[in-house]
Amino acid sequence: MGRTQQLYELQMADLEIDEKTEELARVEERLQEPEWLIEARERLGAQREKDQALRKRQRELEYTSEDLREKIAELDDKLYSGRVRNPKELSGFQQEADALKKQRSKVEDGLLELMLELEEVERECGTELAELDQLEQRWRGEHEQLEAERQRLKQDLARSEARRATLMERIPQSDYRLYTTLRKERAGKAVAKVERSMCAGCRISMSTVEIHRARTSPEPIRCGSCGRILYVT
């Protein structure tokens, strides 16, 4: 294999490595948990927090209602047990009992409204949970495919890197320095094929003499227009 062909093969390996590296980066980025799944979890979390807050409020109202019931029962006992006979005192107990009953009625109304709201939140939690289950199942399938693609790309990349290492063992340092410089200057393509009497890098026509020289010279020959190393098959 001639020196120019070695550089061309090295370029092919490098281009494959560049391509596979970019593909691998894209796949690994897609392996991160998607935004739509995170948002679904957040929606369910928000509903559950709302559910917990409502249940806490429910317990508070139930405690308040029970406390009022006990106080009302104590007053009713004083009113109807016959132990208290003072009319003024009985009137005060009655007024207090009536006020507590109104207060308890409001608490019970609030508790009823809260329970209706809680039922709605529970339904929404169920809906969000079912949707999340579907999305997680979908993500598991996608993740499995992406992981398989990731492993394939890593294997392809390893093969390209091994081929590159083998080529590097035979390439003179001077040729490699030139190749590296041109790759940086020419958007990753240091070597250009000669196709239809033209440099494939810049599409400038070449004379028969130039093509013959590029084909037969032991040294890498560069395009007079773009400066790339010419490779004639």
Secondary structure, DSSP 8 states (H G I E B T S, - for coil): --HHHHHHHHHHHHHHHHHHHHHHHHHHHHTS--HHHHHHHHHHHHHHHHHHHHHHHHHHHHHHHHHHHHHHHHHHHHHHSSS---HHHHHHHHHHHHHHHHHHHHHHHHHHHHHHHHHHHHHHHHHHHHHHHHHHHHHHHHHHHHHHHHHHHHHHHHHHHHHHHHHHTTS-HHHHHHHHHHHHHTTT--EEEEETTEETTT--B--HHHHHHHHH-SS--B-TTT--EEE--
